[in-house]
Amino acid sequence: MPRERIEMSREEILALLAQTRWVVLGTLSAAGEPAGHVVPCALEGERLYFAVPPGSDAQRQIQRDPRVCAATDRYPTYYEIRGVTVHGRAEPAAAPPGLRAAGATYALPLDDLVSFDFSKIQAKV
């Protein structure tokens, strides 16, 4: 039996990201291992902006290898879990008005997205 399609529409993704103030940012260590960082973020147009502390591991890792992912989710109940992961290359950027954070600011284009919305599951157990 094929899996149900539970991905979110572009509009649903943008709405979720517009409400998001923090993401888990995935970077790669010098050894190529994944590292996670909780960072503040803001959506502006078709780009997700985030800030990392100056001199932090996150900043060093992004400077060495800008490939990152940013993940967020909402989970009021099991059948309402929604989530988005944005993959791409972090680009140095000026902080948009909605990002209240000190540090190095980067932007991540919304070109490579993965999403899910459990409320779209029809065959609930």
N, CA, C and O atoms as a DFTB+ gen file, in Angstrom:
500 C
 N C O
     1  1       0.848      -1.176       0.000
     2  2       0.000       0.000       0.000
     3  2       0.900       1.248       0.000
     4  3       1.773       1.374       0.859
     5  1       0.700       2.149      -0.932
     6  2       1.532       3.357      -0.985
     7  2       1.234       4.286       0.197
     8  3       0.129       4.306       0.740
     9  1       2.238       5.034       0.563
    10  2       2.065       6.001       1.651
    11  2       1.203       7.167       1.196
    12  3       1.197       7.551       0.026
    13  1       0.478       7.712       2.157
    14  2      -0.320       8.900       1.875
    15  2       0.596      10.102       1.668
    16  3       1.673      10.184       2.259
    17  1       0.170      11.002       0.848
    18  2       0.921      12.243       0.631
    19  2       0.498      13.246       1.698
    20  3      -0.650      13.687       1.740
    21  1       1.437      13.589       2.545
    22  2       1.115      14.490       3.651
    23  2       1.998      15.745       3.642
    24  3       2.103      16.447       4.647
    25  1       2.627      16.015       2.501
    26  2       3.452      17.228       2.451
    27  2       2.553      18.459       2.461
    28  3       1.374      18.396       2.112
    29  1       3.139      19.575       2.869
    30  2       2.420      20.833       2.943
    31  2       2.533      21.577       1.615
    32  3       3.498      21.395       0.874
    33  1       1.548      22.409       1.325
    34  2       1.602      23.263       0.135
    35  2       2.602      24.386       0.392
    36  3       3.001      24.609       1.535
    37  1       3.009      25.089      -0.656
    38  2       3.929      26.226      -0.511
    39  2       3.342      27.265       0.438
    40  3       4.055      27.817       1.277
    41  1       2.049      27.532       0.306
    42  2       1.389      28.510       1.170
    43  2       1.402      28.064       2.626
    44  3       1.623      28.878       3.523
    45  1       1.169      26.775       2.869
    46  2       1.200      26.254       4.234
    47  2       2.608      26.339       4.823
    48  3       2.776      26.673       5.996
    49  1       3.607      26.039       4.012
    50  2       4.995      26.136       4.463
    51  2       5.339      27.571       4.838
    52  3       5.913      27.822       5.898
    53  1       4.988      28.507       3.970
    54  2       5.281      29.915       4.249
    55  2       4.564      30.388       5.515
    56  3       5.131      31.147       6.300
    57  1       3.329      29.947       5.717
    58  2       2.583      30.333       6.916
    59  2       3.257      29.789       8.172
    60  3       3.365      30.499       9.172
    61  1       3.711      28.538       8.130
    62  2       4.393      27.959       9.285
    63  2       5.711      28.677       9.557
    64  3       6.011      29.012      10.703
    65  1       6.490      28.913       8.521
    66  2       7.776      29.596       8.707
    67  2       7.591      31.041       9.173
    68  3       8.427      31.559       9.914
    69  1       6.521      31.688       8.756
    70  2       6.262      33.071       9.182
    71  2       6.006      33.147      10.689
    72  3       6.260      34.181      11.308
    73  1       5.506      32.061      11.282
    74  2       5.226      32.026      12.721
    75  2       6.424      31.530      13.534
    76  3       6.408      31.589      14.764
    77  1       7.436      31.054      12.865
    78  2       8.576      30.420      13.531
    79  2       9.595      31.462      13.979
    80  3       9.974      32.339      13.203
    81  1      10.031      31.368      15.212
    82  2      11.026      32.296      15.753
    83  2      12.361      31.610      16.046
    84  3      13.373      32.287      16.229
    85  1      12.375      30.268      16.095
    86  2      13.587      29.498      16.369
    87  2      13.601      28.267      15.473
    88  3      12.557      27.662      15.231
    89  1      14.768      27.899      14.986
    90  2      14.941      26.669      14.216
    91  2      16.130      25.903      14.776
    92  3      16.991      26.463      15.455
    93  1      16.157      24.618      14.477
    94  2      17.357      23.831      14.731
    95  2      18.154      23.886      13.438
    96  3      17.704      23.416      12.393
    97  1      19.337      24.464      13.525
    98  2      20.203      24.621      12.367
    99  2      21.201      23.477      12.343
   100  3      21.922      23.253      13.315
   101  1      21.241      22.759      11.238
   102  2      22.203      21.680      11.070
   103  2      23.382      22.155      10.246
   104  3      23.205      22.705       9.159
   105  1      24.592      21.943      10.764
   106  2      25.822      22.278      10.055
   107  2      26.702      21.037      10.040
   108  3      26.353      20.012      10.626
   109  1      27.842      21.135       9.369
   110  2      28.803      20.029       9.336
   111  2      30.075      20.438      10.059
   112  3      30.628      21.510       9.813
   113  1      30.532      19.569      10.955
   114  2      31.783      19.830      11.663
   115  2      32.950      19.645      10.699
   116  3      32.766      19.200       9.566
   117  1      34.146      19.988      11.156
   118  2      35.344      19.827      10.328
   119  2      35.552      18.367       9.935
   120  3      36.131      18.087       8.886
   121  1      35.087      17.437      10.762
   122  2      35.207      16.004      10.462
   123  2      34.067      15.510       9.580
   124  3      34.020      14.333       9.222
   125  1      33.140      16.415       9.227
   126  2      32.008      16.027       8.387
   127  2      30.834      15.471       9.160
   128  3      29.888      14.954       8.565
   129  1      30.879      15.571      10.476
   130  2      29.786      15.077      11.303
   131  2      28.713      16.154      11.465
   132  3      29.036      17.342      11.474
   133  1      27.445      15.762      11.592
   134  2      26.390      16.757      11.764
   135  2      26.449      17.392      13.148
   136  3      26.795      16.742      14.134
   137  1      26.106      18.667      13.199
   138  2      26.034      19.399      14.462
   139  2      24.754      20.215      14.445
   140  3      24.393      20.782      13.413
   141  1      24.064      20.282      15.573
   142  2      22.812      21.027      15.662
   143  2      22.937      22.234      16.569
   144  3      23.613      22.183      17.596
   145  1      22.284      23.316      16.186
   146  2      22.321      24.572      16.925
   147  2      20.921      25.168      16.911
   148  3      20.297      25.245      15.852
   149  1      20.418      25.589      18.058
   150  2      19.127      26.273      18.112
   151  2      19.414      27.761      17.910
   152  3      20.161      28.368      18.678
   153  1      18.812      28.341      16.865
   154  2      19.108      29.733      16.511
   155  2      17.813      30.498      16.225
   156  3      16.822      29.908      15.795
   157  1      17.827      31.817      16.467
   158  2      16.655      32.622      16.130
   159  2      16.540      32.792      14.618
   160  3      17.541      32.777      13.901
   161  1      15.309      32.952      14.148
   162  2      15.092      33.081      12.706
   163  2      13.913      33.999      12.419
   164  3      13.130      34.340      13.305
   165  1      13.812      34.388      11.153
   166  2      12.681      35.182      10.667
   167  2      12.539      34.928       9.174
   168  3      13.531      34.827       8.454
   169  1      11.307      34.826       8.721
   170  2      11.021      34.681       7.303
   171  2      10.829      36.052       6.694
   172  3      10.098      36.883       7.233
   173  1      11.477      36.286       5.583
   174  2      11.314      37.540       4.840
   175  2      11.232      37.163       3.373
   176  3      12.233      36.767       2.776
   177  1      10.043      37.284       2.783
   178  2       9.868      36.893       1.389
   179  2      10.095      35.404       1.217
   180  3       9.459      34.594       1.892
   181  1      10.983      35.042       0.331
   182  2      11.283      33.634       0.038
   183  2      12.630      33.209       0.626
   184  3      13.308      32.334       0.087
   185  1      13.008      33.850       1.750
   186  2      14.276      33.512       2.394
   187  2      14.070      33.410       3.901
   188  3      13.365      34.217       4.507
   189  1      14.698      32.406       4.486
   190  2      14.692      32.242       5.926
   191  2      16.011      32.800       6.456
   192  3      17.087      32.331       6.087
   193  1      15.916      33.802       7.320
   194  2      17.100      34.426       7.904
   195  2      17.330      33.836       9.290
   196  3      16.377      33.531      10.007
   197  1      18.584      33.677       9.660
   198  2      18.916      33.196      10.994
   199  2      20.221      33.838      11.436
   200  3      21.013      34.304      10.618
   201  1      20.427      33.851      12.748
   202  2      21.635      34.455      13.308
   203  2      22.338      33.442      14.198
   204  3      21.699      32.667      14.909
   205  1      23.657      33.464      14.146
   206  2      24.470      32.617      15.012
   207  2      25.416      33.515      15.802
   208  3      25.801      34.579      15.317
   209  1      25.794      33.106      17.005
   210  2      26.701      33.939      17.801
   211  2      28.057      34.109      17.107
   212  3      28.583      33.162      16.522
   213  1      28.612      35.312      17.174
   214  2      29.925      35.526      16.563
   215  2      30.980      34.652      17.239
   216  3      31.012      34.540      18.465
   217  1      31.837      34.038      16.434
   218  2      32.900      33.193      16.957
   219  2      32.446      31.820      17.414
   220  3      33.251      31.057      17.950
   221  1      31.186      31.487      17.218
   222  2      30.656      30.191      17.654
   223  2      31.061      29.079      16.702
   224  3      31.518      29.333      15.588
   225  1      30.886      27.837      17.156
   226  2      31.117      26.683      16.280
   227  2      30.256      26.792      15.030
   228  3      30.714      26.497      13.926
   229  1      29.006      27.216      15.206
   230  2      28.098      27.342      14.062
   231  2      28.664      28.306      13.027
   232  3      28.654      28.007      11.833
   233  1      29.153      29.448      13.469
   234  2      29.700      30.421      12.527
   235  2      30.930      29.857      11.816
   236  3      31.059      29.991      10.599
   237  1      31.828      29.230      12.565
   238  2      33.025      28.643      11.938
   239  2      32.647      27.560      10.933
   240  3      33.239      27.477       9.857
   241  1      31.675      26.738      11.276
   242  2      31.271      25.652      10.387
   243  2      30.627      26.190       9.109
   244  3      30.876      25.665       8.024
   245  1      29.812      27.221       9.226
   246  2      29.184      27.822       8.049
   247  2      30.232      28.484       7.164
   248  3      30.149      28.404       5.938
   249  1      31.212      29.134       7.771
   250  2      32.267      29.774       6.978
   251  2      33.097      28.734       6.221
   252  3      33.537      28.980       5.099
   253  1      33.304      27.581       6.839
   254  2      34.074      26.523       6.194
   255  2      33.242      25.792       5.126
   256  3      33.741      25.482       4.044
   257  1      31.977      25.526       5.446
   258  2      31.093      24.780       4.541
   259  2      29.685      25.343       4.716
   260  3      29.034      25.051       5.719
   261  1      29.199      26.142       3.764
   262  2      27.908      26.820       3.942
   263  2      26.680      25.927       3.786
   264  3      25.557      26.416       3.915
   265  1      26.858      24.635       3.512
   266  2      25.693      23.753       3.397
   267  2      25.071      23.554       4.780
   268  3      25.737      23.116       5.718
   269  1      23.782      23.882       4.886
   270  2      23.063      23.787       6.153
   271  2      21.649      23.277       5.911
   272  3      21.184      23.192       4.774
   273  1      20.987      22.945       6.994
   274  2      19.542      22.726       6.950
   275  2      18.959      23.373       8.196
   276  3      19.621      23.468       9.229
   277  1      17.728      23.812       8.086
   278  2      17.017      24.431       9.206
   279  2      15.688      23.710       9.358
   280  3      14.918      23.605       8.403
   281  1      15.421      23.214      10.558
   282  2      14.211      22.425      10.789
   283  2      13.362      23.042      11.891
   284  3      13.874      23.558      12.884
   285  1      12.055      22.975      11.689
   286  2      11.101      23.436      12.696
   287  2       9.866      22.555      12.641
   288  3       9.571      21.941      11.616
   289  1       9.146      22.498      13.755
   290  2       7.882      21.762      13.764
   291  2       6.948      22.342      14.803
   292  3       7.360      23.081      15.697
   293  1       5.694      21.994      14.668
   294  2       4.635      22.352      15.627
   295  2       3.925      21.051      15.968
   296  3       3.711      20.211      15.094
   297  1       3.561      20.880      17.231
   298  2       3.001      19.598      17.627
   299  2       1.965      19.727      18.745
   300  3       2.205      19.276      19.865
   301  1       0.817      20.338      18.448
   302  2      -0.213      20.430      19.494
   303  2      -0.714      19.049      19.937
   304  3      -0.944      18.824      21.126
   305  1      -0.884      18.128      18.986
   306  2      -1.214      16.731      19.275
   307  2      -0.545      15.895      18.191
   308  3      -0.068      16.433      17.192
   309  1      -0.510      14.586      18.386
   310  2       0.173      13.716      17.428
   311  2      -0.358      13.924      16.010
   312  3       0.421      14.059      15.066
   313  1      -1.674      13.948      15.862
   314  2      -2.247      14.067      14.521
   315  2      -2.294      15.501      14.003
   316  3      -2.946      15.777      12.997
   317  1      -1.614      16.401      14.677
   318  2      -1.511      17.778      14.200
   319  2      -0.055      18.199      14.003
   320  3       0.216      19.374      13.755
   321  1       0.878      17.266      14.109
   322  2       2.292      17.612      13.942
   323  2       2.517      18.095      12.511
   324  3       2.114      17.447      11.545
   325  1       3.172      19.250      12.403
   326  2       3.567      19.796      11.106
   327  2       5.032      20.170      11.191
   328  3       5.498      20.620      12.237
   329  1       5.758      19.992      10.110
   330  2       7.168      20.343      10.136
   331  2       7.706      20.692       8.768
   332  3       7.171      20.282       7.738
   333  1       8.789      21.467       8.786
   334  2       9.459      21.891       7.558
   335  2      10.961      21.822       7.787
   336  3      11.456      22.214       8.844
   337  1      11.676      21.323       6.795
   338  2      13.134      21.386       6.781
   339  2      13.553      22.086       5.498
   340  3      13.115      21.729       4.404
   341  1      14.406      23.085       5.651
   342  2      14.934      23.852       4.521
   343  2      16.399      23.455       4.344
   344  3      17.184      23.549       5.288
   345  1      16.765      23.018       3.154
   346  2      18.152      22.660       2.849
   347  2      18.743      23.701       1.911
   348  3      18.033      24.246       1.065
   349  1      20.024      23.981       2.048
   350  2      20.655      24.900       1.112
   351  2      22.000      25.399       1.609
   352  3      22.627      24.813       2.492
   353  1      22.413      26.496       1.010
   354  2      23.688      27.124       1.368
   355  2      23.402      28.452       2.071
   356  3      22.692      29.312       1.548
   357  1      23.969      28.595       3.258
   358  2      23.807      29.836       4.021
   359  2      24.574      30.949       3.325
   360  3      25.737      30.786       2.957
   361  1      23.909      32.076       3.151
   362  2      24.518      33.241       2.505
   363  2      24.568      34.378       3.510
   364  3      23.539      34.699       4.105
   365  1      25.732      35.008       3.728
   366  2      25.783      36.156       4.631
   367  2      24.759      37.206       4.195
   368  3      24.595      37.468       3.003
   369  1      24.077      37.799       5.169
   370  2      23.007      38.752       4.842
   371  2      22.835      39.749       5.968
   372  3      23.264      39.512       7.097
   373  1      22.207      40.862       5.651
   374  2      21.813      41.825       6.670
   375  2      20.554      41.294       7.357
   376  3      19.702      40.683       6.712
   377  1      20.443      41.525       8.637
   378  2      19.290      41.043       9.392
   379  2      18.030      41.786       8.962
   380  3      18.035      43.015       8.897
   381  1      16.944      41.056       8.667
   382  2      15.680      41.723       8.351
   383  2      15.054      42.277       9.630
   384  3      15.467      41.902      10.728
   385  1      14.072      43.160       9.506
   386  2      13.459      43.769      10.692
   387  2      12.903      42.750      11.683
   388  3      12.916      43.010      12.887
   389  1      12.421      41.617      11.227
   390  2      11.802      40.637      12.127
   391  2      12.777      39.790      12.919
   392  3      12.352      39.033      13.792
   393  1      14.067      39.891      12.648
   394  2      15.052      39.059      13.345
   395  2      15.700      39.872      14.452
   396  3      16.498      40.775      14.198
   397  1      15.347      39.540      15.669
   398  2      15.892      40.245      16.828
   399  2      16.991      39.393      17.449
   400  3      16.754      38.642      18.394
   401  1      18.178      39.519      16.910
   402  2      19.288      38.728      17.436
   403  2      20.599      39.398      17.076
   404  3      20.752      39.975      15.999
   405  1      21.534      39.307      17.997
   406  2      22.882      39.798      17.715
   407  2      23.688      38.630      17.149
   408  3      23.459      37.473      17.500
   409  1      24.607      38.944      16.295
   410  2      25.460      37.893      15.780
   411  2      25.593      37.955      14.281
   412  3      25.208      38.934      13.641
   413  1      26.144      36.895      13.732
   414  2      26.324      36.784      12.287
   415  2      25.011      36.336      11.666
   416  3      24.456      35.312      12.064
   417  1      24.512      37.086      10.699
   418  2      23.227      36.779      10.076
   419  2      23.444      36.164       8.712
   420  3      24.318      36.577       7.950
   421  1      22.622      35.161       8.422
   422  2      22.674      34.451       7.144
   423  2      21.258      34.307       6.607
   424  3      20.284      34.393       7.355
   425  1      21.158      34.088       5.309
   426  2      19.873      33.822       4.668
   427  2      19.940      32.470       3.989
   428  3      20.989      32.046       3.503
   429  1      18.812      31.810       3.968
   430  2      18.690      30.498       3.348
   431  2      17.513      30.557       2.384
   432  3      16.371      30.673       2.826
   433  1      17.762      30.480       1.065
   434  2      16.652      30.500       0.104
   435  2      15.742      29.290       0.300
   436  3      16.197      28.219       0.703
   437  1      14.472      29.468       0.015
   438  2      13.495      28.387       0.171
   439  2      13.379      27.566      -1.117
   440  3      12.283      27.374      -1.643
   441  1      14.513      27.088      -1.612
   442  2      14.529      26.341      -2.863
   443  2      14.393      24.837      -2.675
   444  3      13.869      24.154      -3.554
   445  1      14.858      24.304      -1.537
   446  2      14.862      22.860      -1.302
   447  2      14.171      22.604       0.033
   448  3      14.768      22.781       1.095
   449  1      12.902      22.185      -0.030
   450  2      12.070      22.027       1.158
   451  2      11.545      20.612       1.296
   452  3      11.247      19.944       0.306
   453  1      11.437      20.169       2.533
   454  2      10.751      18.922       2.855
   455  2       9.757      19.282       3.943
   456  3      10.104      19.989       4.889
   457  1       8.517      18.805       3.821
   458  2       7.506      19.155       4.811
   459  2       6.574      17.982       5.063
   460  3       6.496      17.041       4.273
   461  1       5.871      18.064       6.182
   462  2       4.852      17.064       6.491
   463  2       3.787      17.694       7.375
   464  3       4.056      18.636       8.121
   465  1       2.581      17.165       7.280
   466  2       1.451      17.624       8.072
   467  2       0.618      16.400       8.412
   468  3      -0.124      15.889       7.574
   469  1       0.748      15.929       9.660
   470  2       0.054      14.705      10.065
   471  2      -1.462      14.851      10.025
   472  3      -2.164      13.841       9.985
   473  1      -1.992      16.072      10.035
   474  2      -3.440      16.228       9.973
   475  2      -3.987      15.749       8.633
   476  3      -5.193      15.552       8.492
   477  1      -3.109      15.559       7.645
   478  2      -3.534      15.089       6.326
   479  2      -3.584      13.565       6.242
   480  3      -3.956      13.014       5.205
   481  1      -3.216      12.888       7.315
   482  2      -3.287      11.421       7.324
   483  2      -4.746      11.003       7.372
   484  3      -5.478      11.380       8.287
   485  1      -5.158      10.238       6.405
   486  2      -6.554       9.777       6.347
   487  2      -6.762       8.516       7.182
   488  3      -7.778       8.391       7.865
   489  1      -5.819       7.589       7.136
   490  2      -5.964       6.294       7.796
   491  2      -5.407       6.373       9.218
   492  3      -4.373       5.774       9.513
   493  1      -6.082       7.101      10.091
   494  2      -5.633       7.243      11.472
   495  2      -5.907       5.940      12.225
   496  3      -6.949       5.312      12.042
   497  1      -4.962       5.548      13.069
   498  2      -5.137       4.295      13.831
   499  2      -5.715       4.552      15.192
   500  3      -5.925       3.614      15.960
